[in-house]
Amino acid sequence: MAPTPPRRRRRSWFALAHTFDGGCSAFGDFVDDTPAEKVPTSGCPAGGTKDTCPRDPGFHPIHNFMDYSYDQCYTELTQGQAERAHDYWLAFRA
């Protein structure tokens, strides 16, 4: 099952882009430590080795809250995403 609408809204509330934004471009989600991803993940792929940007380091961040995996797959943000969300919270929400 895809992420529920409230979960999607929370992502935007913290100024985080989807991991697949920008595809394989250098900008992606504007966070340097997020692996490039050309298309969103569908489902919860076994093995975690899906890679639509083979020229870039890393596999799809299928466990990342900013991808479109199933809810039960989500377990993490990158350190850079966590820092961006924290900084945004302090600047605009706190």
Contacts in CASP RR format, 6 or more apart in sequence:
PFRMAT RR
TARGET T0000
AUTHOR 0000-0000-0000
METHOD contacts of the structure
MODEL  1
MAPTPPRRRRRSWFALAHTFDGGCSAFGDFVDDTPAEKVPTSGCPAGGTK
DTCPRDPGFHPIHNFMDYSYDQCYTELTQGQAERAHDYWLAFRA
1 70 0 8 1.000
1 71 0 8 1.000
2 68 0 8 1.000
2 70 0 8 1.000
2 71 0 8 1.000
3 68 0 8 1.000
3 71 0 8 1.000
3 74 0 8 1.000
4 71 0 8 1.000
7 65 0 8 1.000
7 71 0 8 1.000
11 18 0 8 1.000
11 65 0 8 1.000
11 66 0 8 1.000
13 93 0 8 1.000
14 84 0 8 1.000
14 85 0 8 1.000
14 88 0 8 1.000
14 89 0 8 1.000
15 84 0 8 1.000
15 85 0 8 1.000
15 88 0 8 1.000
15 92 0 8 1.000
16 29 0 8 1.000
16 31 0 8 1.000
16 66 0 8 1.000
16 77 0 8 1.000
16 81 0 8 1.000
16 84 0 8 1.000
16 85 0 8 1.000
17 28 0 8 1.000
17 29 0 8 1.000
17 30 0 8 1.000
17 31 0 8 1.000
17 66 0 8 1.000
18 29 0 8 1.000
18 40 0 8 1.000
18 66 0 8 1.000
18 67 0 8 1.000
18 68 0 8 1.000
19 28 0 8 1.000
19 29 0 8 1.000
19 34 0 8 1.000
19 35 0 8 1.000
19 37 0 8 1.000
19 40 0 8 1.000
19 60 0 8 1.000
19 61 0 8 1.000
19 64 0 8 1.000
19 66 0 8 1.000
19 67 0 8 1.000
20 28 0 8 1.000
20 29 0 8 1.000
20 37 0 8 1.000
20 38 0 8 1.000
20 39 0 8 1.000
20 40 0 8 1.000
20 67 0 8 1.000
20 68 0 8 1.000
21 28 0 8 1.000
21 29 0 8 1.000
21 30 0 8 1.000
22 28 0 8 1.000
22 29 0 8 1.000
23 36 0 8 1.000
23 37 0 8 1.000
23 38 0 8 1.000
23 39 0 8 1.000
23 53 0 8 1.000
24 36 0 8 1.000
24 37 0 8 1.000
24 38 0 8 1.000
24 52 0 8 1.000
24 53 0 8 1.000
24 55 0 8 1.000
24 56 0 8 1.000
25 36 0 8 1.000
28 34 0 8 1.000
28 36 0 8 1.000
29 66 0 8 1.000
29 81 0 8 1.000
30 84 0 8 1.000
31 78 0 8 1.000
31 80 0 8 1.000
31 81 0 8 1.000
31 84 0 8 1.000
32 80 0 8 1.000
33 78 0 8 1.000
33 79 0 8 1.000
33 80 0 8 1.000
33 81 0 8 1.000
34 61 0 8 1.000
34 64 0 8 1.000
34 66 0 8 1.000
34 78 0 8 1.000
34 80 0 8 1.000
34 81 0 8 1.000
35 53 0 8 1.000
35 56 0 8 1.000
35 57 0 8 1.000
35 58 0 8 1.000
35 59 0 8 1.000
35 60 0 8 1.000
35 61 0 8 1.000
36 53 0 8 1.000
36 56 0 8 1.000
36 58 0 8 1.000
37 52 0 8 1.000
37 53 0 8 1.000
37 60 0 8 1.000
37 61 0 8 1.000
37 67 0 8 1.000
38 52 0 8 1.000
38 53 0 8 1.000
39 52 0 8 1.000
40 67 0 8 1.000
40 68 0 8 1.000
41 50 0 8 1.000
41 60 0 8 1.000
41 62 0 8 1.000
41 67 0 8 1.000
41 68 0 8 1.000
41 69 0 8 1.000
41 73 0 8 1.000
42 68 0 8 1.000
42 69 0 8 1.000
43 69 0 8 1.000
43 70 0 8 1.000
43 73 0 8 1.000
44 62 0 8 1.000
44 69 0 8 1.000
44 70 0 8 1.000
44 72 0 8 1.000
44 73 0 8 1.000
45 60 0 8 1.000
45 62 0 8 1.000
45 69 0 8 1.000
48 59 0 8 1.000
48 60 0 8 1.000
48 62 0 8 1.000
49 59 0 8 1.000
50 59 0 8 1.000
50 60 0 8 1.000
50 62 0 8 1.000
51 58 0 8 1.000
51 59 0 8 1.000
51 60 0 8 1.000
52 60 0 8 1.000
60 67 0 8 1.000
61 67 0 8 1.000
61 76 0 8 1.000
61 78 0 8 1.000
62 69 0 8 1.000
62 73 0 8 1.000
63 69 0 8 1.000
63 73 0 8 1.000
63 74 0 8 1.000
63 75 0 8 1.000
63 76 0 8 1.000
64 74 0 8 1.000
64 76 0 8 1.000
64 77 0 8 1.000
64 78 0 8 1.000
64 81 0 8 1.000
65 74 0 8 1.000
65 76 0 8 1.000
65 77 0 8 1.000
66 77 0 8 1.000
66 81 0 8 1.000
67 74 0 8 1.000
77 85 0 8 1.000
END
